[in-house]
Amino acid sequence: MSDEEHAWAAGLLDGEGSVGTRSGKRKRDYPTLTITIGQNDRIVLDRFALSVGFGKVYGPIEYRTKT
């Protein structure tokens, strides 16, 4: 990927994302790095994953509103 694409991904993560870890349910599981981006456009999420070269995209997640 180009430097411009990497800069775009860095800006998206900096502006709308967060980085954390998740522990497994079993004691022997290793922590997993997680990147969360508050975005509801699947094309943007797929472009980010392609830009960084790894990861799986889950979502966007649609939350139900209480009525």
Summary of the structure (lengths in Angstrom):
residues: 67
radius of gyration: 14.3
end to end distance: 45.0
largest distance: 46.2
contacts: 122
relative contact order: 0.19
helix: 37%
strand: 18%
